[in-house]
Amino acid sequence: MISNPEGRRTTQDGVLFAIDYGWTERVSLGLLVPYRISRSTGRVEGNVHGLGDVGLSARFTLTDPHESPLHVTAVTTATVPTGEVETDFLDQNIVLGVGAVALGGGLEAIRDWPSRSSLFFRALGSKPTGPSDQGVRFGGTLSASVGYGRPFVQRRAVRWALSSAVSWTEPDRQGGDDVPNRGGRLITATAGVGVPLGAEWEFSAGAQRLVAADLRGDQLAAPWSTFLGFRWISAVK
């Protein structure tokens, strides 16, 4: 939920379906399908909903998963422009898609301890390869996050985790001119808990707090957001 002094209120909801397949012991492939809903009332009225851009990913583990407690993984991503760009009445950061293929990559490092606690660091960047169908070349993004998690109920492996992230978005362009920018710099803090539901299912819930923002143009950011998730894991030899 986002509100501002001008009496505008925006609600953004999203449902994400993601699947990862371990192709080999060190290589996994991923698919992410988002569905987004944005509703705005007050100074600007309207709503946008529909399928967002579909994401593809490949992860390559660079360390031996059996011998090292430090797991380093290289990540490559590609976004297929399946979400329509909607900028007629909503800010350009509230869109279903960017209307162009976006390529990205990054690095992830996770350090595990025998107590089942973990420390992680992740850095990811993405850049659209061309303008959208409305002629806007959306800016690239870069994010870095660090977090820590550990179980607080050992027998059932119930875990808590805390993390913080900093993300940047460069200015959008239309031809040689700047257009109202999407994003800026955001600093967020996230807390969550994961609860196993049997041998293969896990339920997670958490909240995210906006710590600081340096937004450009007529941009909005939610002071609080929440998430719920279900994960199914099946190991097949």
C-alpha positions as CSV (number, residue, x, y, z in Angstrom):
1,M,0.0,0.0,0.0
2,I,1.5,3.4,-1.1
3,S,0.1,6.8,-0.3
4,N,1.4,10.4,-0.7
5,P,0.6,13.9,0.5
6,E,-1.5,14.6,-2.7
7,G,-4.1,12.1,-1.6
8,R,-3.1,9.5,-4.0
9,R,-3.2,5.9,-2.9
10,T,-1.8,2.9,-4.8
11,T,-2.1,-0.8,-3.9
12,Q,0.2,-3.3,-5.6
13,D,-0.3,-7.0,-5.4
14,G,1.6,-9.8,-7.2
15,V,1.6,-13.5,-7.5
16,L,4.8,-15.3,-8.6
17,F,5.1,-18.8,-9.8
18,A,8.7,-20.1,-9.9
19,I,10.2,-23.4,-10.7
20,D,13.9,-24.5,-10.6
21,Y,15.2,-27.7,-12.1
22,G,18.5,-29.2,-11.1
23,W,19.9,-30.2,-14.5
24,T,23.2,-31.4,-13.0
25,E,24.6,-31.3,-9.5
26,R,26.1,-27.8,-10.3
27,V,23.7,-26.4,-12.9
28,S,20.1,-25.5,-12.4
29,L,17.6,-23.8,-14.7
30,G,14.7,-21.6,-13.5
31,L,11.4,-20.1,-14.8
32,L,9.6,-17.2,-13.2
33,V,6.0,-16.2,-14.2
34,P,4.6,-13.1,-12.5
35,Y,1.0,-11.8,-12.4
36,R,0.6,-8.2,-11.2
37,I,-2.2,-6.0,-10.0
38,S,-1.9,-2.2,-9.5
39,R,-4.8,0.0,-8.3
40,S,-4.6,3.7,-7.9
41,T,-7.1,6.1,-6.4
42,G,-7.2,9.8,-5.6
43,R,-5.3,12.2,-7.9
44,V,-4.8,9.5,-10.4
45,E,-7.5,6.8,-11.0
46,G,-7.2,3.5,-12.7
47,N,-5.9,-0.1,-12.4
48,V,-3.6,-2.3,-14.4
49,H,-3.5,-6.1,-14.1
50,G,-2.1,-9.0,-16.1
51,L,0.9,-11.2,-16.8
52,G,4.3,-9.6,-16.3
53,D,7.5,-10.3,-18.1
54,V,8.6,-14.0,-17.9
55,G,12.0,-14.6,-16.4
56,L,14.5,-17.3,-17.3
57,S,17.6,-18.1,-15.3
58,A,20.6,-20.4,-15.1
59,R,22.7,-21.0,-12.0
60,F,26.2,-22.4,-12.0
61,T,27.8,-23.5,-8.7
62,L,31.5,-22.6,-8.7
63,T,32.5,-24.5,-5.5
64,D,32.3,-28.1,-4.6
65,P,28.9,-28.6,-2.8
66,H,30.2,-31.6,-0.9
67,E,33.6,-30.3,0.4
68,S,33.2,-26.5,1.0
69,P,30.8,-24.8,3.5
70,L,31.0,-21.7,1.2
71,H,28.8,-22.0,-1.8
72,V,29.5,-19.6,-4.6
73,T,27.1,-19.5,-7.6
74,A,27.1,-17.5,-10.8
75,V,23.6,-16.5,-12.0
76,T,22.6,-15.5,-15.5
77,T,19.1,-14.2,-16.3
78,A,16.9,-13.2,-19.3
79,T,13.5,-11.6,-19.3
80,V,11.0,-12.3,-22.1
81,P,8.8,-9.3,-22.8
82,T,5.4,-10.9,-22.3
83,G,4.0,-8.1,-20.0
84,E,2.3,-5.1,-21.7
85,V,3.8,-1.7,-20.9
86,E,1.1,0.5,-19.2
87,T,2.2,4.2,-18.7
88,D,-0.9,6.2,-19.6
89,F,-2.1,7.0,-16.1
90,L,0.3,5.3,-13.7
91,D,3.9,6.0,-12.9
92,Q,6.5,4.3,-15.1
93,N,7.6,2.2,-12.1
94,I,4.1,0.6,-12.0
95,V,4.2,-1.4,-15.2
96,L,3.5,-5.0,-16.2
97,G,6.7,-5.2,-18.3
98,V,9.4,-3.3,-20.0
99,G,8.5,-4.3,-23.6
100,A,12.0,-5.5,-24.4
101,V,14.4,-8.4,-23.7
102,A,16.4,-7.8,-20.6
103,L,19.7,-9.6,-19.8
104,G,21.4,-9.8,-16.5
105,G,23.7,-11.7,-14.2
106,G,25.3,-11.7,-10.8
107,L,26.9,-13.7,-8.0
108,E,25.7,-15.3,-4.9
109,A,27.7,-16.6,-1.9
110,I,26.3,-18.6,1.0
111,R,28.3,-19.7,4.1
112,D,26.8,-22.5,6.1
113,W,27.6,-23.6,9.6
114,P,27.0,-27.0,11.4
115,S,24.4,-25.2,13.5
116,R,22.4,-24.8,10.3
117,S,22.8,-21.1,10.3
118,S,23.7,-19.3,7.1
119,L,25.1,-16.0,5.9
120,F,24.5,-14.9,2.3
121,F,25.5,-12.1,-0.1
122,R,23.9,-11.5,-3.5
123,A,24.6,-9.0,-6.2
124,L,22.5,-8.9,-9.4
125,G,22.2,-6.5,-12.4
126,S,19.8,-6.4,-15.4
127,K,19.7,-4.2,-18.5
128,P,16.9,-4.0,-21.2
129,T,18.4,-4.5,-24.7
130,G,16.2,-2.1,-26.5
131,P,13.2,0.3,-26.2
132,S,9.8,-0.8,-25.3
133,D,6.9,-0.8,-27.7
134,Q,6.2,2.8,-26.6
135,G,9.7,4.0,-27.5
136,V,10.9,4.2,-23.9
137,R,14.2,2.7,-23.1
138,F,13.9,1.7,-19.4
139,G,16.9,2.0,-17.2
140,G,18.9,-0.9,-16.0
141,T,18.9,-2.1,-12.4
142,L,21.6,-3.2,-9.9
143,S,20.9,-4.6,-6.4
144,A,23.0,-5.9,-3.6
145,S,21.7,-7.7,-0.5
146,V,23.1,-9.4,2.5
147,G,21.3,-11.5,5.1
148,Y,21.5,-14.1,7.9
149,G,19.3,-16.9,8.9
150,R,19.2,-19.8,11.4
151,P,16.7,-22.3,12.9
152,F,15.0,-21.4,16.2
153,V,13.1,-24.8,16.4
154,Q,15.7,-27.4,15.6
155,R,13.5,-30.5,15.5
156,R,11.1,-29.1,12.9
157,A,13.7,-26.9,11.2
158,V,11.6,-23.7,11.6
159,R,13.9,-20.9,10.5
160,W,14.0,-17.1,10.8
161,A,16.0,-14.8,8.5
162,L,16.9,-11.1,8.3
163,S,18.3,-9.3,5.3
164,S,18.9,-5.8,3.9
165,A,19.1,-4.7,0.2
166,V,20.2,-1.7,-1.7
167,S,18.9,-1.3,-5.3
168,W,19.6,1.3,-8.0
169,T,17.7,2.1,-11.2
170,E,19.3,4.3,-13.9
171,P,17.3,7.0,-15.7
172,D,14.9,6.1,-18.5
173,R,15.4,7.5,-22.0
174,Q,13.3,8.3,-25.0
175,G,15.5,9.0,-27.9
176,G,18.2,11.4,-26.6
177,D,16.0,12.9,-23.9
178,D,15.3,11.9,-20.3
179,V,11.8,10.9,-19.5
180,P,10.1,10.7,-16.1
181,N,12.4,8.3,-14.3
182,R,11.5,4.9,-12.9
183,G,13.0,3.9,-9.6
184,G,16.1,5.6,-8.1
185,R,17.8,4.2,-5.0
186,L,16.0,2.2,-2.4
187,I,17.3,0.6,0.9
188,T,15.1,-2.0,2.4
189,A,15.1,-4.4,5.4
190,T,13.3,-7.7,5.3
191,A,12.4,-10.2,8.1
192,G,10.8,-13.6,7.5
193,V,10.2,-17.1,8.9
194,G,10.0,-20.5,7.1
195,V,8.0,-23.4,8.5
196,P,8.2,-27.0,7.0
197,L,4.9,-28.6,6.1
198,G,5.8,-32.2,5.9
199,A,8.8,-33.6,4.0
200,E,8.6,-31.6,0.8
201,W,6.5,-28.5,1.5
202,E,7.5,-25.2,3.2
203,F,5.5,-22.1,4.1
204,S,7.2,-18.7,4.5
205,A,5.9,-15.3,5.5
206,G,7.6,-12.0,6.2
207,A,7.6,-8.2,5.9
208,Q,9.7,-5.6,4.2
209,R,10.4,-2.1,5.5
210,L,11.6,0.8,3.4
211,V,14.6,2.3,5.3
212,A,15.6,5.1,2.9
213,A,14.8,6.2,-0.7
214,D,16.2,8.6,-3.2
215,L,13.6,8.6,-5.9
216,R,13.6,10.6,-9.1
217,G,10.6,12.3,-10.7
218,D,7.0,11.4,-9.7
219,Q,7.9,8.0,-8.2
220,L,6.4,6.1,-5.3
221,A,7.7,3.5,-2.9
222,A,5.8,1.4,-0.3
223,P,6.9,2.1,3.4
224,W,5.8,-1.5,4.2
225,S,5.1,-4.6,2.2
226,T,4.3,-8.2,3.1
227,F,4.7,-11.6,1.4
228,L,3.5,-15.2,1.8
229,G,4.9,-18.2,0.0
230,F,4.7,-21.9,-0.5
231,R,7.6,-24.0,-1.7
232,W,7.7,-27.6,-2.9
233,I,11.0,-29.5,-3.2
234,S,11.4,-33.0,-4.5
235,A,14.7,-34.8,-4.9
236,V,15.0,-37.4,-7.6
237,K,18.1,-39.4,-8.4
